[in-house]
Amino acid sequence: MNFVSTRIITADVRRLVAFYEEVTGTLLTLYTDDFAELTTEAGTLAIGSTRTLQLFGGDHVARPAANQTAIIEFRVADVDADY
């Protein structure tokens, strides 16, 4: 199993990108209006809009500004075999 990223869900991607750029002193990569990343040697912080929740099963997966905003992503070769 490989750790891929921690994803924070927000209703305002650009605002959260600006915050993390300010506190880390590092520019994030803004791929779309719905997704950005801060990639380091230690790991990746992904920032996704609420519109990306459909990729994970719907709006009930995470809610912005409700202390239910993080998705931790892992990659495995065969999820059915591993779990």
Residue pairs with C-beta under 8 A, 6 or more apart in sequence:
1 74
1 75
1 76
1 82
2 74
2 75
2 76
3 43
3 72
3 73
3 74
4 44
4 73
4 74
4 75
5 37
5 43
5 44
5 45
5 46
5 72
5 73
6 43
6 44
6 45
6 46
6 70
6 71
6 72
6 73
7 45
7 46
7 47
7 48
7 70
7 71
7 72
7 73
8 16
8 45
8 46
8 47
8 48
8 69
8 70
9 48
9 49
9 50
9 52
9 53
9 62
9 63
9 64
9 69
9 70
9 71
10 16
10 47
10 48
10 49
10 50
10 64
10 65
10 69
11 49
11 50
11 64
11 65
13 30
13 33
13 34
13 35
13 36
13 47
13 48
13 49
14 30
14 33
16 36
16 47
17 28
17 30
17 36
17 47
20 26
20 28
20 38
20 45
20 47
21 27
21 28
24 38
26 38
26 40
28 36
28 37
28 38
28 47
29 36
29 37
29 38
29 39
30 36
31 37
33 49
34 48
34 49
34 51
34 52
35 46
35 47
35 48
35 49
35 52
36 46
36 47
37 44
37 45
37 46
37 47
38 44
38 45
38 47
46 73
48 71
50 59
50 64
53 59
53 61
53 62
56 62
56 71
61 71
62 68
62 69
62 70
62 71
63 69
76 82
76 83
